[in-house]
Structures are given as C-alpha cells and as structure tokens.
C-alpha cells in the first residue's frame, strides 16, 4: 500500500466522520420538527429511516479514529517498514549505540556528583 493512498484514505475517512456528525445533528433536528407537526401514522416510515441513519452515523463516529490518530498509525506503519530495510537497520543500530553512550555519560556524571 503506497503512502499516497494512506494519506488519501485518511482525508476521506476524516471527511466521512464530519459528514456523519452533521447528519446526526440534522436528523435529530428534523425528528424534533417533524415530530411536533406530523400525525403518528405519517411519522412511522420516516421514523424508521431516521433511526437507521442515526445508528449508522453513530457507528461511523465511534469506529473511525480521529485524523490525528490515523496519521499516528500511518507513521508507525511507515517507520516499521523503513526499520526493516538494511539501511534502516543500520540507522537503528547507530541510534541505539548513541543512546547507550549518552545514557552511560549521564550515569557517570550522576555517580561523580554523589
């Protein structure tokens, strides 16, 4: 899966989440207005449609992560892919050596202060 497709998917899912949020508010508003003016027999078919729309939109709101979370998931996926390449493994090894050396320096300075 290409990075461009992942970024496009994040954009589409984010827009879908906003649309479903708008539909929840709109359906509730229509339900309130329609419920006050229509007879009970006229409301039944529309009521079923509105409830189904509310359930679907609520499921979308719950199931789709936020845009920030989607970018975080995508970046972790890309980082894992890069770390598995030979060049990425060399960078990870150098980073671990640098981190170990820096931690050793900090520990030795802390021991000198005691």
C-alpha positions in Angstrom: 0.0 0.0 0.0 1.5 3.3 -1.0 1.9 6.3 1.3 -0.1 8.5 -1.0 -3.1 6.1 -0.8 -2.8 6.0 3.0 -2.9 9.8 3.2 -5.8 10.0 0.8 -7.7 7.4 2.8 -7.1 9.5 6.0 -8.6 12.5 4.3 -11.6 10.6 3.0 -12.3 9.0 6.4 -12.0 12.3 8.1 -14.5 13.9 5.8 -16.8 10.9 6.3 -16.6 11.4 10.0 -17.5 15.1 9.7 -20.4 14.3 7.4 -21.8 11.7 9.7 -21.6 14.2 12.6 -23.5 16.7 10.6 -26.1 14.0 9.6 -26.6 13.1 13.3 -27.4 16.8 14.1 -29.6 17.2 11.0 -31.6 14.0 11.7 -32.2 15.0 15.3 -33.4 18.5 14.2 -35.7 17.0 11.5 -37.0 14.5 14.0 -37.9 17.2 16.5 -39.6 19.4 13.9 -41.3 16.6 12.2 -42.4 15.0 15.5 -44.2 18.2 16.5 -46.2 18.7 13.4 -47.0 15.3 11.8 -49.6 12.7 12.8 -48.3 9.4 14.3 -49.3 7.3 11.3 -47.3 9.6 8.9 -44.2 9.6 11.1 -43.6 5.8 11.2 -41.9 5.3 7.9 -39.7 8.4 8.3 -39.0 7.5 12.0 -37.5 4.1 10.9 -35.3 5.8 8.3 -34.2 8.4 10.8 -33.3 5.9 13.5 -31.4 3.8 10.9 -29.5 6.9 9.8 -28.7 7.8 13.4 -27.4 4.3 14.2 -25.2 4.2 11.0 -23.8 7.7 11.6 -23.1 6.9 15.3 -21.3 3.7 14.3 -19.1 5.7 11.9 -18.4 8.3 14.6 -17.3 5.5 17.0 -15.4 3.3 14.6 -13.4 5.9 12.7 -10.4 7.2 14.6 -9.5 10.9 14.7 -7.4 12.3 11.9 -4.5 12.7 14.4 -4.7 9.0 15.4 -4.9 7.9 11.7 -1.7 9.9 11.0 0.0 8.4 14.0 -1.0 4.8 12.9 0.3 5.6 9.3 3.6 7.0 10.6 4.2 3.9 12.8 3.5 1.7 9.9 5.9 3.6 7.6 8.6 3.6 10.4 8.3 -0.2 10.8 8.7 -0.6 7.1 11.7 1.6 7.0 13.3 -0.1 10.0 13.1 -3.5 8.3 15.2 -2.3 5.3 19.0 -2.8 5.5 19.7 0.9 5.6 17.0 1.3 8.3 18.5 -1.4 10.4 21.9 0.4 10.2 20.3 3.6 11.4 18.5 1.9 14.2 21.8 0.2 15.3 23.6 3.6 15.3 20.8 5.2 17.2 20.9 2.5 19.9 24.7 2.9 20.2 24.3 6.7 20.5 21.6 6.3 23.1 23.6 3.8 25.1 26.7 6.1 25.1 24.6 9.1 26.1 23.0 7.2 29.0 26.4 5.9 30.1 27.6 9.6 30.2 24.6 10.7 32.2 25.0 7.8 34.7 28.8 8.5 35.1 28.1 12.2 35.8 25.4 11.3 38.3 27.9 9.0 40.1 30.6 11.7 40.2 28.1 14.1 41.9 27.5 11.6 44.7 
